């Protein structure tokens, strides 16, 4: 089976599991669940059913694929897959508020349509529903101790996610951010949930502890490589492909890995990014300065290092199933993307 055949099999099942959880018959709560359906790509602004606006559902896909790769029944892991996607969706609603982003997946963000207070409520609802979804593991025949273990690792990921977002926001007002601090932020904001997705899949499959640890490490390094590649695309990506202007992360003063690296090594870059406004020429100059001090090469090397470590961890798990081959293919596809 190809990786796409696995994903095609999973996608409708993930959607069905999520819809079972994100559901209410209360007329008083119609709008709240309308916000959630809109954000999840199931409805338009008038809450009419639509398609084509859902995210990639990568985290639940890694959860199910890991479960199957470890010899488990992927359908047993559906509650965990739904939980990680709902938690990710909660974080996006709050991220959009905190970053002031008015669009999400080509449509107005929830807060831009219905205001910050109700968007916060919508995000909080998804956070709670993620836990409701996870507890449905008990309905799939898993032992109570397995469900508790799943809840423990899920909550650790929740906390790390919030810690990472805190650091990311704080970095915006900090002139000096170390590479280590940046990586700690990414380990929370991006990596924690992907690592948890992989570990949850292995846990549901009743994989041995060492194999679970290898799968967590796989997700951890995969998440780091993914974010660093995203950082590279935020400066050097093709605007026609990414949909973002050249040097978009520079314009937003984001502390991404190449920018953190460059700020530590270039006084002209520090002076340039200290300006209140950046012209297109300023952005071009900043990109040149990053190239001059080796920031692009450094970030590219780091992304490759974490890619290699992810694949080493996957090999160490010693998974001898077709799903394991698909897992490797999906990881490489993710790391070789251009958008």
C-alpha positions in Angstrom: 0.0 0.0 0.0 1.1 3.5 -0.7 1.1 6.2 1.9 -1.8 7.9 0.1 -3.9 4.7 0.4 -3.3 4.7 4.1 -4.3 8.4 4.4 -7.4 8.0 2.2 -8.5 5.2 4.5 -7.9 7.2 7.6 -9.3 10.6 6.6 -13.0 9.9 6.5 -12.7 7.9 9.8 -11.0 10.8 11.5 -13.6 13.2 10.3 -16.4 10.9 11.5 -14.8 10.5 15.0 -14.4 14.3 15.3 -18.0 15.0 14.2 -19.3 12.5 16.8 -17.6 14.6 19.5 -18.1 18.1 18.2 -21.9 17.9 18.2 -24.7 19.4 20.1 -28.5 19.4 19.7 -29.0 22.4 22.0 -30.6 25.4 20.2 -28.9 27.7 22.7 -25.5 26.4 21.7 -26.1 26.4 17.9 -23.8 29.3 17.2 -21.0 28.0 19.4 -20.9 24.7 17.6 -21.3 26.6 14.4 -18.1 28.5 15.1 -16.4 25.1 15.7 -17.7 23.6 12.5 -16.6 26.6 10.6 -13.1 26.5 12.1 -12.8 22.8 11.4 -13.7 23.4 7.7 -17.1 21.8 7.8 -19.3 24.9 7.5 -19.3 28.4 6.0 -19.9 31.7 7.8 -23.7 31.0 7.9 -23.0 27.5 9.3 -24.0 25.8 6.0 -22.2 22.6 5.3 -19.2 22.9 3.0 -16.0 21.0 2.2 -12.5 21.8 1.1 -11.4 24.0 4.1 -10.2 21.3 6.5 -6.5 21.2 7.5 -4.1 18.5 6.4 -4.9 16.3 9.5 -1.3 15.4 9.7 -1.1 14.8 13.4 -4.0 12.3 13.5 -2.5 10.6 10.5 0.8 10.1 12.3 -1.1 8.8 15.3 -3.0 6.2 13.3 -0.1 5.3 11.1 2.2 4.7 14.1 -0.5 2.5 15.7 -0.7 0.4 12.6 3.0 0.4 12.1 3.4 -1.0 15.7 1.1 -3.8 14.9 -2.1 -2.3 16.4 -5.6 -1.8 15.2 -5.7 1.7 13.8 -9.5 2.0 14.4 -8.8 1.6 18.2 -6.7 4.7 18.0 -9.3 7.0 16.4 -10.3 8.7 19.6 -6.6 9.6 20.2 -6.3 10.8 16.6 -9.4 13.0 17.0 -8.1 14.4 20.3 -4.8 15.6 18.8 -6.5 17.3 15.9 -9.0 19.0 18.2 -6.2 20.2 20.5 -4.3 21.5 17.5 -7.4 23.3 16.3 -7.9 24.9 19.7 -4.3 26.2 19.5 -4.9 27.7 16.1 -7.9 29.7 17.3 -6.0 31.2 20.2 -2.8 31.7 18.0 -4.8 33.8 15.6 -6.1 36.0 18.4 -2.6 36.4 20.0 -0.9 37.0 16.6 -3.6 39.3 15.2 -3.9 37.1 12.2 -7.2 37.8 10.4 -7.2 34.8 8.1 -6.8 31.0 8.5 -6.7 28.6 5.6 -7.8 31.2 3.1 -10.9 32.3 5.1 -11.5 34.8 7.9 -10.3 33.6 11.3 -12.9 32.9 13.9 -12.1 36.0 16.0 -12.3 38.2 12.9 -15.8 37.1 12.3 -17.3 36.7 15.7 -15.0 38.7 18.0 -12.3 37.9 20.5 -14.4 36.9 23.5 -16.4 34.3 21.5 -13.3 33.0 19.7 -11.7 32.4 23.1 -14.8 30.4 24.1 -14.6 28.5 20.8 -11.0 27.6 21.5 -11.7 26.6 25.1 -14.6 24.4 23.9 -12.2 22.6 21.5 -9.7 22.1 24.3 -12.4 20.5 26.4 -13.7 18.4 23.5 -10.2 17.1 22.8 -10.2 15.5 26.3 -13.7 14.2 25.7 -12.5 12.6 22.5 -9.5 11.0 24.2 -11.6 9.4 26.9 -13.5 7.6 24.2 -10.5 5.2 24.0 -12.3 3.4 26.8 -15.2 2.7 24.4 -12.7 1.0 22.0 -11.9 -1.7 24.5 -8.7 -0.2 26.0 -7.8 -0.9 29.6 -8.4 1.8 32.1 -4.6 2.1 32.8 -3.9 2.6 29.1 -6.5 5.4 29.0 -5.0 7.1 32.0 -1.5 6.8 30.5 -2.8 8.4 27.3 -4.4 11.2 29.3 -1.2 11.8 31.2 1.0 12.1 28.1 -1.7 14.2 26.3 -1.9 16.7 29.1 1.9 17.0 29.2 1.7 17.9 25.5 -1.0 20.4 26.3 1.2 22.1 28.8 4.3 22.1 26.6 2.2 23.6 23.8 1.1 26.5 26.0 4.6 27.0 27.3 5.9 27.2 23.7 3.3 29.7 22.7 4.2 31.8 25.8 7.9 31.8 24.7 7.0 32.6 21.1 5.0 35.7 22.1 7.7 36.8 24.6 10.4 36.6 22.0 8.6 39.3 20.0 9.6 41.9 22.5 13.1 40.5 23.2 16.1 41.7 21.2 18.3 38.8 22.2 17.0 35.2 21.8 19.5 32.4 21.9 19.4 29.4 19.6 18.8 27.1 22.6 15.8 29.3 23.7 14.4 29.1 20.2 14.7 25.3 20.1 13.0 25.1 23.5 10.1 27.2 22.2 9.7 24.9 19.2 9.9 21.8 21.3 6.7 23.1 23.0 4.8 24.9 20.3 5.4 22.6 17.4 7.1 19.4 18.5 5.2 18.4 21.6 1.9 17.5 19.9 3.5 15.6 17.0 5.6 13.6 19.4 2.5 12.9 21.5 0.6 11.8 18.4 3.2 9.2 17.6 3.5 8.0 21.2 -0.3 7.7 21.5 -0.4 5.5 18.4 2.3 3.3 19.9 0.5 3.2 23.3 -2.8 2.1 21.8 -1.0 -0.6 19.9 0.4 -1.8 23.2 4.0 -1.4 21.9 6.8 -2.1 24.4 8.0 0.9 26.3 11.3 1.2 24.4 9.4 1.2 21.1 7.1 3.9 22.4 10.2 6.0 23.4 11.6 5.6 19.9 8.3 6.7 18.3 8.2 9.7 20.6 11.8 10.6 19.6 10.8 10.1 15.9 7.9 12.6 16.3 10.1 15.0 18.3 12.8 15.3 15.7 10.4 15.3 12.9 8.6 18.2 14.5 11.9 20.2 14.9 12.9 19.5 11.3 9.4 20.5 10.1 9.5 23.8 12.0 13.0 24.7 10.8 12.0 24.0 7.3 9.0 26.2 7.8 11.3 28.9 9.0 13.4 28.6 5.8 10.2 28.9 3.7 9.2 32.0 5.6 12.2 33.8 4.2 13.3 32.0 1.1 10.1 30.3 0.0 8.5 31.0 -3.4 5.7 33.5 -2.8 3.8 31.9 -5.7 3.8 28.6 -3.8 3.7 29.6 -0.1 1.2 32.4 -0.6 3.3 34.7 1.5 5.4 37.7 0.5 9.2 37.4 0.2 10.7 37.6 3.6 7.3 37.4 5.4 8.9 36.4 8.7 11.3 39.4 8.5 8.4 41.8 8.0 6.7 40.3 11.1 9.9 40.4 13.1 9.4 36.7 14.0 12.3 35.1 15.9 12.8 32.1 13.6 15.9 30.0 13.6 17.7 31.7 10.7 16.8 35.1 12.1 17.9 34.3 15.6 21.2 33.0 14.2 21.7 36.1 12.0 20.9 38.6 14.8 23.6 37.0 16.9 26.2 37.5 14.2 25.3 40.7 12.3 25.1 44.2 13.8 23.8 45.6 10.5 20.9 43.1 10.6 20.1 44.1 14.2 20.0 47.7 13.2 17.9 47.1 10.2 15.3 45.0 12.0 15.2 47.6 14.8 13.6 50.1 12.3 9.9 50.8 12.7 9.0 50.0 9.1 10.8 47.8 6.6 10.6 48.6 2.8 11.0 45.9 0.2 14.6 47.0 -0.3 15.1 46.6 3.5 13.8 43.1 3.4 16.0 42.2 0.4 19.0 43.6 2.3 18.1 41.6 5.4 17.9 38.4 3.3 21.4 39.2 1.9 22.8 39.7 5.4 21.3 36.4 6.6 23.0 34.7 3.6 26.3 36.5 4.3 26.6 35.3 7.9 25.5 31.7 7.0 22.1 31.7 8.6 20.4 29.9 5.7 23.1 27.2 5.6 23.0 26.8 9.4 19.2 26.3 9.5 19.3 24.0 6.5 22.0 21.9 8.3 19.9 21.8 11.5 16.8 20.7 9.6 18.8 17.9 8.0 20.3 16.9 11.3 16.8 16.5 12.9 15.5 14.7 9.8 18.4 12.2 10.2 17.7 11.8 13.9 14.0 11.2 13.3 14.8 8.4 10.8 17.4 6.9 13.1 14.7 6.7 15.8 12.2 5.2 13.4 14.8 2.5 12.4 15.5 1.8 16.1 11.8 1.1 16.6 12.4 -1.9 14.3 8.9 -1.9 12.8 8.4 -4.6 10.2 5.0 -3.7 8.7 3.8 -2.0 5.5 2.5 0.9 7.6 6.1 1.5 8.8 7.2 2.0 5.3 4.3 4.4 4.8 5.3 6.2 8.0 8.8 6.8 6.6 7.4 8.0 3.3 5.0 10.4 4.9 7.8 11.8 7.1 10.1 12.4 4.0 7.2 13.9 2.1 6.5 16.3 5.0 10.2 17.3 5.2 10.6 17.8 1.4 7.6 20.1 1.0 7.8 23.5 -0.6 4.9 25.2 1.1 
